[in-house]
Amino acid sequence: MDAVDQRRCLVVVGNGMAGARTVEEILERGGGDQFAITMFGEEPYGNYNRILLSNVLSGVDDEAGIFLNDMSWYAENGITLHAGTRVIRIDRFARRIYADDGTETPYDKLIIATGSRAFVPPIPGIHRPGRGYHQGVFAFRTIDDTRNMIRYAREHERAVVIGGGLLGLEAARGLQNHLAHVTLVHAAGHLMNAQLDAQAGAILRRSIERLGIEVVLGAHTTEVLGKHAVTGVKLKDGRTVACDVVVVAAGIRANAEMAATSGLPVERGIVVDDQMRVQDEVDIYSVGECVQHRGETYGLVAPLWEQARVLADHITGTNPNAAYHGSRLATKLKVAGVDVASMGLKEAERDDDETVVFAEPRKGVYKSIIIRDDRLVGATLLGDVQKVAFLMQAFDRGLALPKERVEMLFDLGAPSADVSAAELGDDVQVCNCNGVTKRALVDTVQGGVKTLTGVMDATRAGKGCGSCKGLVAQIVEWAADGKVEDDPAASWYVPGVPMPKAELMAVIREHGLKSVSAVFATLVPGGEEDAKSKMGLASLLRMMWGDEYVDERDARFINDRVHANIQRDGTFSVVPQIKGGVTTPAQLKRIAEVAEKYSVPLVKITGGQRIDLLGIRKEDLPSVWADLDMPSGYAYGKSFRTVKTCVGSDFCRFGVGDSTALGIAIEDRFKAIEGPGKMKLAVTGCPRNCAEAYVKDLGVVAIDGGRWEIYVGGAAGAHVRKGDLLAVVDSPDEVITLTGRFLQYYRESANWLERTYAWVPRLGIDHIRAVVVDDSDGIAARLDAAMAASVAAYRDPWLERRDPVTPGQFRTSLPLAVLPQVPVRDTVPVAVPGPVVPSIGSAVPGGGSADNGNGAGPASARRV
């Protein structure tokens, strides 16, 4: 009989950065022994770094790289996570919380970390009754917002971003990767008006316009135009700006309605004391952007971390007297390709305030400092932030300043940028996002960690917004006395097995390791398994061993376990195989009958010419597949996806090659082939390129004379890149041979999750051409044979419907909500998120509710 759990119940409402960080702090203090922890999060994911969503939009980061804690972290720490579940009410007297899936959960201690939501001005036309946002309108707060924005932008041309604060600038810059024209409209007279004075704002505007972004200031948006979809925005002065995408980045509001409904004190946020306890409550705490402390609300990361530490100290009894006294706010960031740092006042407030200003508008440089009573009370750096470390130190610590004030802006006898790291005080906070001091970095180095990534992993420095990475590197190098070591893990194929890919494959072959667990047991000291390495290893082993691979389902991501693509509400999408985009009336009829039988909420034609049935419940997948009686279309997983084709020579007046037949032949041969990343292909029948072959992982273009061009390394998703010409060949057979050889070489030498658009330029097209076309390494025959073996190992995964691999393979394990939750579409689909109004919030120093684009409030400073 199991022992009764004597731990108290700690419930955390909110699985964002503040909530998850608070739990991490609690666990570090032994809270796992004191509390049985349950967390609720509205998003169906683990915890991710919301700050980096703008990097995902701009293509700098892949979304997989921004997760802080994946699902396995919760399980490993004994945390019960209700992902995708919204808490709707707290009964403070019964000490229970109620969720929208009908469940109720008791608590002994409760933490509210519901964060903030986007402020969306009440602009006529921005919503459609019963349909959420108007088609083409987006907020910018969550990973789903970012995905939806990228998907929609691909097929449109012009965007308007409402809001000229930090978030609006980042959104505008990111959208340039997807749209030809981006216009930024801002209600205030200059950009980033909460952080910058008018002169700095004017210089920033010129820098932004040089990037190709149109800027319209003093622009109050009064209407979003368009009947069925967005066609433009109308401004207060009567002007209109044509567009087909609108992104609202006008600030945030504390997400405190649930707390207010439950009778908790809410003003601009949930009112808390210095221990982060909700006012007049003994066992309810709150942390993060939803909080109002001493009249202030915060949208920066650093204050949230400070609050999390105090709360953890107090609730675990580690330091019952721990207290949060508020935060001094300083930010350093790169916005839209322009370095910006600001702290404290942006302009002098008193007659005796000293100011020093340097401006070089042509170079986009602006520097100003404000000094009061010989103390730095404000600074702005734009375009040149070399002195930011020195200024941050002076601002944080109230240091005495040099008599020659200009030394604070230039290296005129003051510490140069190169030596400033050495002269920083030990308690200077280097990483504001994670509250890491110089002392912590130095201690880590002196403790034996001599690699930059090792220090970053150990301290978290540089793992927030990333703007401090340069200074962290300087300090690590200084602390290591110039003896910084290269990080060997940087070359490992997966983080949990200490080997580069080539060496790893050789050892796997040598030992005959055919399962993920066998790899860990044989190659990792102690045999410790690493959850983050399993997917990469499973893919590698399937590629290497084909039929001989020993499948272990816990090594697969959910998409690969159930052979369908999981959606945000926990349902799945089903994409039947339609080779080359060619189908038949009989197949269309079956698809239609299945859609009606299972009340499929959305039937969608994909960008890859396939039919997507969205909103299928996990337990219905086997019967849906059986009724379709079609093979899997591979719209999930890191594998060969589809071959997009044009109509080619049969019907097109311009076609010079049968692209349809060749596309079908390629898809039929290479379907389901595993890879380090997705592989999307296209074949087009003439250089007019209707199938977009130039921007695919591999694209084939028919040219005059019966010949074919093969392009590789193209992309038109989060990254945009025209492929490099690999070869020109004389026949479809040669296309298929070189396609297989190229894909096999990519499979064997690319890093895990490295798409061809990164792999091709890394190796160089000349090198790849030499290996794949000219056989310079003498491995062409082996590559061909390896690919042929993988092709021969093909099995339709949808046949597992007849005999599930595990009892729970197609059984829902988390009946959290009635599914599906996505809206049923009638005739005109609405390609925007549901009625919830999420966005990346931008908050204001000292004010958690902010407008920066269309309302009256101030602009953003640093977001969470």
C-alpha positions in Angstrom: 0.0 0.0 0.0 1.4 3.4 -1.0 2.3 5.8 1.8 0.0 8.8 2.2 1.5 12.0 0.7 1.9 14.3 3.7 3.0 17.2 1.6 0.8 20.4 1.4 -0.8 21.2 -1.9 0.7 24.1 -3.8 -1.3 25.2 -6.8 0.2 27.6 -9.3 -2.2 29.4 -11.7 -0.1 30.4 -14.7 2.7 28.5 -16.5 4.4 31.5 -18.0 7.9 32.8 -17.3 7.0 34.2 -13.9 5.0 31.1 -12.7 7.5 28.6 -13.9 10.5 30.5 -12.6 8.8 30.8 -9.2 8.4 27.0 -9.1 12.0 26.5 -10.1 13.1 28.8 -7.2 10.8 26.8 -4.8 12.3 23.5 -6.0 15.8 24.8 -5.5 14.9 25.5 -1.9 13.7 22.0 -1.3 10.0 22.9 -1.9 9.5 19.6 -3.7 9.6 17.9 -0.3 7.2 20.3 1.3 4.6 20.7 -1.5 2.8 18.5 -4.0 2.8 21.0 -6.8 0.1 21.5 -9.4 0.3 24.0 -12.2 -2.3 25.3 -14.6 -1.4 27.0 -17.9 -3.7 28.2 -20.7 -1.3 27.3 -23.4 -0.9 23.6 -24.3 2.9 23.7 -23.9 5.7 23.7 -21.5 7.3 27.0 -20.5 9.0 29.1 -23.1 10.9 32.3 -23.3 8.4 34.8 -24.5 11.0 37.4 -25.0 12.4 35.4 -27.9 9.2 35.3 -29.9 10.4 38.2 -31.9 13.5 36.2 -32.9 11.2 33.4 -34.0 9.2 35.9 -36.1 12.4 37.3 -37.6 13.8 33.8 -38.2 16.8 34.3 -35.9 15.6 31.5 -33.6 13.7 28.3 -34.2 10.7 28.0 -31.9 12.0 24.7 -30.6 15.0 26.6 -29.2 13.0 29.0 -27.0 11.5 26.5 -24.6 12.8 26.8 -21.1 11.1 23.7 -19.7 9.5 21.0 -21.9 6.9 18.6 -20.7 9.4 16.2 -19.4 10.7 18.8 -16.9 7.3 18.8 -15.1 7.2 15.0 -14.9 10.8 14.8 -13.7 10.1 17.2 -10.9 6.8 15.5 -9.9 4.7 18.5 -11.0 1.2 17.9 -12.2 0.7 20.2 -15.2 -2.7 21.0 -16.6 -1.6 22.5 -19.9 -4.2 24.1 -22.1 -6.5 24.6 -19.1 -7.8 28.0 -17.9 -8.7 28.6 -14.3 -11.9 30.5 -14.1 -12.5 31.0 -10.3 -11.0 30.8 -6.9 -13.1 29.9 -3.8 -11.0 31.5 -1.1 -13.1 30.1 1.7 -13.3 26.5 0.5 -9.6 26.9 -0.7 -10.3 25.5 -4.1 -9.8 26.6 -7.7 -12.1 25.8 -10.6 -11.0 25.3 -14.2 -12.8 25.6 -17.5 -12.7 21.8 -18.0 -15.0 21.4 -15.0 -12.4 20.2 -12.5 -11.8 21.7 -9.1 -8.5 21.5 -7.2 -7.9 22.1 -3.5 -4.9 24.1 -2.3 -3.1 24.9 0.9 -1.0 27.5 -0.8 -1.9 29.3 -4.0 0.3 31.4 -6.4 -1.3 33.5 -9.1 1.0 34.2 -12.0 -1.5 35.0 -14.8 0.8 37.6 -16.4 -0.6 40.1 -18.8 -2.5 40.2 -22.0 -2.2 42.4 -25.1 -4.0 45.7 -25.0 -6.1 45.9 -28.1 -7.7 49.4 -28.6 -11.4 49.4 -29.4 -10.9 50.2 -33.1 -13.9 49.7 -35.2 -13.4 46.8 -37.6 -10.7 45.1 -35.6 -13.1 42.3 -34.5 -15.9 40.5 -36.2 -18.9 39.5 -34.1 -18.6 35.9 -33.0 -15.3 35.4 -34.9 -12.6 37.1 -32.9 -10.2 39.2 -34.8 -11.0 40.3 -38.3 -9.2 38.2 -40.9 -5.7 39.5 -41.2 -5.5 41.0 -37.7 -3.1 39.6 -35.1 -2.0 40.4 -31.6 1.6 39.3 -30.7 1.8 37.5 -27.4 2.1 33.7 -27.7 3.9 31.2 -29.8 0.6 30.4 -31.5 0.2 34.1 -32.4 3.7 34.0 -33.9 3.0 30.9 -35.9 -0.3 32.2 -37.2 1.2 35.5 -38.2 4.0 33.8 -40.1 1.6 31.5 -41.9 -0.7 34.3 -42.9 2.0 36.7 -43.9 3.5 34.2 -46.4 0.6 34.7 -48.8 0.2 38.5 -48.4 2.2 41.6 -49.2 1.6 44.6 -46.9 1.5 44.9 -43.2 0.6 47.7 -40.8 2.0 47.4 -37.2 0.0 49.5 -34.7 2.4 50.7 -32.0 5.9 52.2 -32.2 7.3 50.9 -28.9 9.8 48.0 -28.5 7.3 45.3 -29.4 6.0 47.2 -32.4 9.5 47.7 -33.7 10.4 44.1 -33.3 7.2 43.0 -34.9 7.8 45.3 -37.9 11.4 44.1 -38.3 10.3 40.4 -38.1 7.5 40.9 -40.6 10.0 42.1 -43.1 11.1 38.5 -43.5 7.7 37.6 -44.7 6.2 40.7 -46.4 7.4 43.1 -49.0 6.0 46.3 -47.3 5.7 47.1 -43.6 4.4 50.3 -42.2 4.6 51.3 -38.5 1.9 53.6 -37.3 2.4 55.2 -33.9 0.2 57.6 -32.0 3.0 59.5 -30.3 5.2 62.1 -31.9 8.3 59.8 -31.8 9.2 56.2 -31.5 9.8 54.5 -28.2 8.5 57.6 -26.5 8.5 55.9 -23.0 12.3 55.4 -23.2 13.6 58.0 -25.5 13.4 61.8 -25.8 12.3 63.4 -29.0 15.8 63.8 -30.4 16.7 60.2 -29.8 13.3 59.1 -31.2 13.9 61.1 -34.4 17.3 59.4 -34.8 15.8 56.0 -34.2 13.1 56.8 -36.8 15.8 57.4 -39.4 17.6 54.2 -38.5 14.3 52.3 -38.8 13.4 53.9 -42.1 16.9 52.9 -43.5 15.9 49.4 -42.8 13.0 49.8 -45.3 10.2 50.2 -42.7 7.8 53.0 -43.4 7.1 55.1 -40.2 4.0 57.2 -39.7 3.9 59.2 -36.4 1.1 61.1 -34.7 -1.2 58.4 -36.3 -4.3 57.4 -34.4 -5.8 54.4 -36.0 -9.6 54.9 -36.1 -10.8 52.0 -38.3 -9.6 48.7 -39.7 -10.9 48.4 -43.3 -12.1 45.5 -45.3 -15.3 43.4 -45.6 -14.0 39.8 -45.7 -10.4 40.4 -44.9 -8.3 43.4 -43.9 -7.6 45.8 -46.8 -6.1 48.8 -44.8 -6.4 51.0 -41.8 -7.9 54.5 -41.5 -6.2 57.2 -39.5 -7.8 60.0 -37.5 -6.6 62.7 -40.0 -8.4 60.8 -42.8 -5.5 59.1 -44.3 -5.7 55.4 -45.1 -2.8 52.9 -45.3 -3.4 49.9 -47.5 -2.5 46.6 -46.1 -3.6 43.0 -45.8 -2.1 42.2 -42.4 -2.5 44.2 -39.2 -0.4 43.5 -36.1 -1.5 45.2 -32.9 1.4 46.0 -30.5 -0.2 48.7 -28.4 0.8 47.6 -24.9 -0.4 45.3 -22.2 -2.9 45.0 -19.4 -2.5 42.9 -16.2 -4.4 39.7 -16.6 -6.2 40.0 -13.3 -9.9 39.5 -14.1 -10.1 36.1 -12.6 -8.5 37.3 -9.4 -11.0 40.3 -9.3 -13.9 38.0 -10.0 -12.8 35.8 -7.1 -12.9 38.8 -4.7 -9.2 39.5 -4.5 -8.0 43.1 -4.4 -7.2 44.4 -7.9 -6.3 47.9 -8.9 -3.9 48.1 -11.9 -2.8 44.6 -10.9 -3.3 42.2 -8.0 -2.3 44.1 -4.9 0.5 42.3 -3.0 2.8 43.1 0.0 6.5 42.8 0.2 6.4 39.0 0.6 4.3 38.8 -2.6 1.2 37.8 -0.6 -2.1 39.1 -1.9 -3.4 41.8 0.3 -5.3 40.5 3.3 -4.7 36.9 2.3 -2.5 34.5 4.3 -2.1 31.7 1.8 -2.5 33.3 -1.6 0.5 34.9 -3.4 1.0 36.5 -6.7 4.0 37.2 -8.9 4.8 38.7 -12.3 3.1 41.1 -14.6 -0.3 40.6 -13.0 1.0 42.1 -9.7 0.8 45.6 -8.3 3.4 46.2 -5.7 3.6 49.5 -3.8 1.6 51.0 -6.6 3.9 49.8 -9.4 3.4 47.1 -12.0 6.3 45.7 -14.0 6.7 44.3 -17.5 10.4 43.7 -17.3 12.0 40.3 -16.7 14.4 41.2 -13.9 11.7 42.4 -11.4 9.8 39.2 -12.0 12.8 37.1 -11.1 13.4 39.2 -8.0 9.8 38.7 -7.0 10.1 34.9 -7.6 13.1 34.6 -5.3 11.4 36.5 -2.5 8.2 34.4 -2.8 10.2 31.2 -2.8 12.3 32.3 0.2 9.1 33.1 2.1 6.9 30.2 1.2 9.5 27.5 1.8 10.7 29.1 5.0 14.2 29.5 3.7 14.1 33.2 4.6 10.7 34.1 6.1 11.8 37.8 6.3 12.7 38.1 2.6 11.1 41.1 1.2 10.7 42.7 -2.2 11.1 46.5 -2.2 10.6 47.3 -5.9 13.1 47.4 -8.8 15.2 50.0 -10.5 14.7 49.5 -14.2 17.4 49.5 -16.8 17.2 47.9 -20.2 19.7 47.0 -22.9 18.5 45.5 -26.0 18.7 45.3 -29.7 15.5 46.4 -31.4 15.0 46.0 -35.1 18.8 45.8 -35.7 19.5 48.9 -33.7 21.2 48.8 -30.2 19.3 50.7 -27.6 20.0 51.0 -23.8 18.0 53.1 -21.4 17.9 53.5 -17.7 16.1 55.8 -15.3 15.0 59.3 -16.6 14.9 60.0 -20.3 14.9 63.8 -19.8 16.0 66.2 -17.1 13.2 67.0 -14.6 14.7 69.6 -12.4 16.5 72.9 -13.2 19.7 71.7 -11.5 19.8 68.3 -13.3 23.0 68.0 -15.3 22.7 66.7 -18.8 25.3 65.6 -21.4 24.1 64.9 -24.9 25.9 63.7 -28.0 24.2 63.1 -31.2 25.4 62.0 -34.6 22.2 61.5 -36.6 23.8 60.4 -39.8 25.4 57.5 -38.1 22.3 56.8 -36.0 24.1 57.5 -32.7 22.7 59.3 -29.7 24.0 59.4 -26.2 22.7 61.2 -23.2 23.1 61.1 -19.4 21.3 62.9 -16.7 23.0 63.5 -13.4 21.5 64.7 -10.2 23.5 65.4 -7.0 26.5 63.7 -8.6 24.6 60.5 -9.2 23.5 59.1 -12.5 19.7 59.1 -12.6 19.2 58.5 -16.3 21.0 57.5 -19.5 20.1 56.7 -23.1 22.4 55.1 -25.6 21.3 54.6 -29.2 23.4 53.0 -31.9 26.6 52.8 -29.8 26.2 51.0 -26.4 29.9 50.3 -25.7 29.7 52.3 -22.4 26.5 50.6 -21.2 28.3 48.4 -18.6 29.9 51.3 -17.0 26.7 53.3 -17.0 24.6 50.4 -15.6 27.1 50.0 -12.8 26.9 53.7 -12.0 23.1 53.7 -12.2 22.6 50.6 -10.1 25.1 51.4 -7.4 24.9 55.1 -7.3 28.7 55.3 -7.8 30.6 58.6 -7.7 31.0 59.9 -11.2 34.1 61.3 -13.0 34.4 65.1 -12.9 34.7 65.1 -16.7 31.2 63.9 -17.4 32.0 63.2 -21.1 34.2 60.3 -19.9 31.0 58.5 -19.2 30.1 58.4 -22.8 33.5 58.0 -24.4 36.8 56.3 -23.6 38.6 59.4 -22.6 40.5 58.2 -19.6 37.6 56.3 -18.2 37.7 52.5 -18.5 37.6 51.4 -22.1 35.0 48.9 -23.2 37.6 46.2 -23.3 38.7 46.6 -19.7 35.3 47.7 -18.2 34.4 44.1 -17.5 37.4 43.8 -15.2 36.5 46.9 -13.4 32.9 46.2 -12.8 31.9 45.7 -9.2 31.3 42.2 -8.0 27.6 42.8 -7.2 26.8 44.4 -10.6 23.9 42.6 -12.2 25.2 41.6 -15.6 22.1 39.7 -16.7 19.0 41.6 -15.8 16.7 38.9 -17.2 18.0 36.3 -14.7 19.5 38.4 -12.0 23.1 37.1 -12.5 25.9 39.2 -11.0 29.5 39.5 -12.1 30.4 37.7 -8.8 28.2 34.7 -9.8 29.9 34.5 -13.2 33.4 34.7 -11.7 32.6 32.1 -9.0 31.4 29.7 -11.7 34.6 30.2 -13.7 36.8 29.8 -10.6 34.7 26.7 -9.7 36.1 25.0 -12.8 33.7 25.9 -15.6 35.9 27.4 -18.3 33.6 27.5 -21.3 31.2 30.2 -22.1 28.3 27.9 -22.7 29.1 26.1 -19.5 28.9 29.3 -17.5 25.7 30.3 -19.2 24.1 27.0 -18.5 25.2 27.1 -14.9 24.1 30.6 -14.1 21.4 31.3 -16.8 23.3 34.5 -17.7 22.5 35.4 -21.3 19.5 33.1 -21.5 16.9 35.7 -21.3 16.8 38.4 -24.0 20.4 37.6 -24.8 21.5 41.2 -24.9 24.2 40.7 -22.3 26.0 37.8 -24.0 28.8 40.0 -25.1 29.5 41.3 -21.6 29.1 37.8 -20.2 31.7 36.6 -22.6 34.1 39.4 -21.6 33.7 38.6 -17.9 34.2 34.9 -18.5 37.3 35.5 -20.5 38.7 37.9 -17.9 37.9 35.6 -15.1 39.5 32.7 -16.9 42.6 34.9 -17.4 42.2 34.5 -21.2 42.1 30.7 -20.9 38.5 30.2 -22.0 38.1 26.7 -23.3 36.1 25.7 -26.4 32.9 24.0 -25.5 33.1 20.4 -26.8 29.3 20.1 -26.4 28.9 22.6 -29.2 29.8 19.9 -31.7 27.8 17.1 -30.1 24.9 15.8 -32.2 22.6 15.7 -29.2 23.3 17.2 -25.8 23.1 14.0 -23.9 25.7 11.9 -25.8 29.2 13.5 -25.9 30.1 12.8 -29.5 29.9 14.6 -32.9 27.6 13.1 -35.4 30.2 11.3 -37.5 31.9 9.8 -34.4 28.5 8.9 -32.9 27.4 7.1 -36.1 30.7 5.2 -36.2 30.4 4.0 -32.6 26.8 3.0 -33.1 27.7 0.9 -36.0 30.7 -0.6 -34.2 28.6 -1.7 -31.2 25.5 -2.5 -33.3 23.3 -0.1 -31.2 19.8 -0.3 -32.6 17.7 1.4 -29.9 17.8 4.7 -28.1 18.2 3.1 -24.7 21.1 1.0 -26.0 22.9 4.1 -27.1 22.5 5.7 -23.6 23.5 2.5 -21.9 26.6 2.0 -24.0 27.8 5.5 -24.7 26.9 7.7 -21.8 28.8 7.3 -18.5 26.3 5.9 -16.0 23.8 5.2 -18.7 21.8 8.3 -17.8 19.1 9.1 -20.4 18.6 12.6 -21.6 15.0 13.4 -22.6 16.1 16.2 -25.0 18.3 13.8 -26.9 15.8 11.1 -27.5 14.1 12.4 -30.6 17.4 13.2 -32.4 18.7 9.7 -31.6 15.6 8.0 -32.7 15.7 9.8 -36.0 19.4 9.0 -36.5 18.9 5.3 -35.6 15.9 4.9 -38.0 18.0 6.5 -40.7 20.9 4.2 -40.0 19.2 0.9 -39.4 15.9 1.0 -41.3 14.0 -2.2 -40.6 16.5 -3.3 -37.9 15.9 -0.2 -35.7 14.4 -1.2 -32.4 11.5 1.2 -31.8 10.9 2.6 -28.3 7.9 4.9 -28.3 8.9 7.0 -25.4 11.8 8.2 -27.5 9.3 9.8 -29.9 7.5 13.2 -29.9 3.8 12.9 -29.7 3.4 13.6 -33.4 5.6 10.6 -34.2 3.8 8.4 -31.7 0.3 8.9 -33.2 1.3 9.9 -36.7 -0.6 13.1 -36.8 0.2 16.8 -36.0 -0.9 17.9 -32.6 -2.8 21.2 -32.5 -3.0 23.9 -29.8 -6.2 22.5 -28.2 -4.9 18.9 -28.0 -6.6 17.7 -31.1 -4.7 16.4 -34.2 -4.7 17.2 -37.9 -4.9 14.4 -40.5 -3.4 14.8 -43.9 -3.9 11.9 -46.3 -1.3 11.1 -48.9 -1.9 12.9 -52.2 1.2 12.5 -54.2 2.2 15.5 -56.2 -1.0 17.2 -55.2 -2.9 15.0 -57.6 -6.1 13.4 -56.3 -9.3 11.7 -57.7 -13.0 12.3 -57.3 -13.2 9.1 -55.3 -10.6 10.2 -52.8 -12.2 13.7 -52.5 -15.6 12.0 -51.9 -14.1 9.8 -49.1 -12.4 12.8 -47.5 -15.7 14.7 -47.6 -17.6 11.8 -46.1 -15.0 11.5 -43.3 -15.2 15.2 -42.6 -18.9 15.1 -42.3 -19.0 11.8 -40.2 -16.5 13.2 -37.6 -17.7 16.8 -37.7 -14.3 17.9 -38.7 -14.1 21.6 -37.6 -11.9 22.7 -40.4 -11.0 21.3 -43.8 -8.0 23.2 -45.1 -6.0 23.2 -48.4 -2.4 23.4 -47.2 0.4 25.4 -48.8 1.8 22.1 -50.0 -1.3 21.2 -52.1 -2.7 18.7 -49.6 -6.0 18.5 -47.7 -5.8 18.9 -43.9 -8.5 17.7 -41.6 -8.1 19.7 -38.4 -9.6 19.0 -35.0 -9.5 15.2 -34.9 -9.6 13.7 -31.4 -6.8 11.4 -30.6 -9.1 8.5 -29.9 -10.7 9.0 -33.3 -7.5 8.8 -35.3 -7.6 5.0 -36.1 -11.2 5.1 -37.3 -10.6 8.3 -39.3 -7.7 6.6 -41.0 -9.7 3.5 -41.7 -12.6 5.4 -43.2 -10.2 7.4 -45.4 -8.5 4.2 -46.6 -5.6 6.3 -47.7 -1.9 6.2 -46.6 -0.4 8.7 -44.3 0.6 12.0 -45.9 3.5 12.8 -43.5 2.6 16.3 -42.4 4.3 15.7 -39.1 7.7 14.8 -37.8 11.2 15.6 -39.1 11.0 13.8 -42.3 10.4 14.0 -46.1 7.1 15.9 -46.4 5.6 16.5 -49.8 6.5 17.4 -53.4 4.6 20.4 -54.7 4.0 20.5 -58.5 2.6 22.6 -61.2 0.5 21.1 -64.0 3.6 20.9 -66.2 3.5 20.1 -69.8 0.1 18.3 -70.1 -2.1 21.3 -69.7 0.1 24.4 -69.2 0.9 26.4 -72.4 4.3 27.2 -71.1 5.3 23.9 -69.6 8.5 22.3 -71.0 8.6 19.2 -68.6 6.2 16.8 -67.0 6.5 18.2 -63.5 3.5 16.4 -62.2 4.8 12.9 -63.1 8.2 13.6 -61.8 6.9 15.1 -58.6 4.7 12.0 -58.0 7.7 9.7 -58.7 9.9 11.6 -56.3 7.2 11.6 -53.5 6.4 8.0 -54.1 10.1 7.0 -53.7 11.1 9.1 -50.8 7.9 9.3 -48.7 8.5 9.2 -44.9 12.3 9.3 -45.1 13.7 10.4 -41.8 15.9 13.5 -41.6 17.5 15.9 -39.1 14.8 18.4 -40.2 11.8 18.6 -42.4 12.3 18.1 -46.2 10.0 19.9 -48.5 10.4 19.6 -52.3 8.8 20.9 -55.5 9.0 20.3 -59.2 7.9 22.9 -61.7 7.4 22.5 -65.4 9.1 25.7 -66.5 11.2 28.6 -65.1 8.0 30.5 -64.3 8.2 28.5 -61.2 4.5 28.1 -60.2 5.5 25.4 -57.7 8.0 27.7 -56.0 10.9 25.3 -56.5 13.5 27.9 -55.9 12.6 28.1 -52.2 12.4 24.4 -51.3 14.8 22.1 -49.6 15.2 20.6 -53.0 13.5 22.1 -56.1 13.5 20.9 -59.7 12.9 23.2 -62.6 12.3 22.0 -66.2 14.1 24.0 -68.8 14.2 23.9 -72.6 15.8 20.9 -74.2 14.2 18.4 -71.9 16.7 19.2 -69.1 16.2 19.8 -65.5 17.8 22.2 -63.0 18.1 21.0 -59.3 18.2 23.7 -56.6 19.0 22.9 -53.0 18.9 24.7 -49.6 16.0 27.0 -50.4 13.4 28.1 -47.8 10.3 30.2 -47.7 9.2 29.7 -44.1 10.5 31.5 -41.0 13.7 31.8 -43.1 13.7 32.9 -46.7 16.5 31.7 -49.0 16.7 31.1 -52.7 18.2 27.6 -53.3 21.7 27.1 -54.8 22.0 25.4 -58.2 23.3 21.9 -57.6 23.2 20.5 -61.1 21.6 20.5 -64.5 20.7 17.0 -65.7 19.2 15.5 -68.8 16.5 13.1 -67.5 14.0 12.5 -64.7 16.0 9.4 -63.7 19.0 11.5 -63.0 16.9 13.9 -61.0 15.7 11.0 -58.8 19.2 9.7 -58.4 20.7 13.0 -57.4 17.7 13.8 -55.1 18.3 10.6 -53.2 22.0 11.1 -52.9 21.6 14.7 -51.8 19.0 13.8 -49.2 21.1 10.9 -47.9 24.2 13.1 -47.6 22.1 15.7 -45.8 20.8 13.0 -43.4 24.2 11.8 -42.6 26.0 15.1 -42.1 23.5 17.7 -40.9 23.1 18.5 -37.2 19.9 17.6 -35.5 17.1 20.1 -36.5 19.4 21.8 -39.0 17.4 22.4 -42.2 19.0 22.4 -45.6 18.8 26.2 -45.8 21.4 26.3 -42.9 23.3 23.1 -43.8 23.9 24.0 -47.5 25.6 27.3 -46.8 27.5 25.8 -43.8 29.1 23.1 -46.0 29.1 25.3 -49.1 27.4 24.4 -52.4 30.7 23.8 -54.1 31.6 21.1 -51.6 28.2 19.5 -51.7 28.2 19.5 -55.5 31.6 17.9 -55.5 30.4 15.1 -53.2 26.9 14.5 -54.6 27.5 15.1 -58.3 31.2 14.6 -58.9 31.7 11.9 -56.3 34.9 13.6 -55.0 34.9 11.5 -51.8 34.0 8.2 -53.6 30.9 7.7 -51.5 28.2 8.2 -54.1 27.5 4.5 -54.4 27.3 4.1 -50.6 24.9 7.0 -50.4 22.7 5.6 -53.1 22.7 2.2 -51.4 21.8 3.7 -48.0 18.9 5.6 -49.4 17.7 2.6 -51.3 17.7 0.6 -48.0 15.7 3.3 -46.3 13.2 3.4 -49.1 12.8 -0.4 -48.9 12.0 -0.1 -45.2 8.9 2.0 -45.7 5.8 1.0 -43.8 2.6 3.0 -43.7 2.3 4.1 -40.0 -1.4 4.5 -40.3 -1.7 0.7 -40.4 -1.0 0.8 -36.7 -4.7 1.5 -36.4 -5.2 -2.2 -36.6 -2.8 -3.1 -33.8 -1.7 -0.2 -31.6 1.9 -0.4 -30.5 0.9 0.5 -26.9 -2.4 0.4 -25.1 -2.5 4.1 -24.7 -1.3 5.0 -28.2 -4.7 6.3 -29.3 -6.3 7.0 -25.9 -6.5 10.5 -24.6 -4.5 10.7 -21.3 -5.5 14.2 -20.3 -9.3 14.7 -20.5 -8.9 18.3 -19.7 -11.5 19.8 -21.9 -14.2 19.0 -24.4 -12.3 18.7 -27.7 -12.1 20.0 -30.3 -12.2 23.6 -29.2 -11.3 25.3 -32.5 -14.4 26.9 -34.1 -16.4 25.2 -36.8 -15.9 27.0 -40.1 -18.7 27.7 -42.4 -17.9 29.3 -45.8 -15.2 31.9 -45.2 -12.5 30.7 -42.8 -11.1 33.1 -40.4 -7.3 32.7 -40.3 -6.8 34.4 -37.0 -6.6 33.0 -33.4 -9.7 32.6 -31.4 -11.4 35.2 -29.4 -8.8 35.4 -26.7 -6.7 38.5 -27.1 -3.1 37.4 -26.7 0.1 39.2 -27.7 3.6 39.7 -26.5 3.1 42.3 -23.9 5.3 45.3 -23.6 5.2 46.9 -20.3 6.3 50.2 -18.9 8.8 50.9 -16.2 6.6 51.6 -13.3 3.4 50.9 -15.2 2.1 47.6 -16.2 -0.7 48.9 -18.3 0.5 50.6 -21.4 -0.5 51.9 -24.8 2.1 52.8 -27.3 0.4 52.8 -30.5 -3.2 53.9 -30.4 -4.1 54.8 -26.8 -3.0 57.4 -24.5 -0.6 55.5 -22.3 3.2 55.2 -22.5 5.1 52.8 -24.7 6.9 49.6 -23.9 10.2 49.1 -22.3 11.0 45.4 -21.9 8.7 42.6 -22.3 8.0 39.3 -20.7 
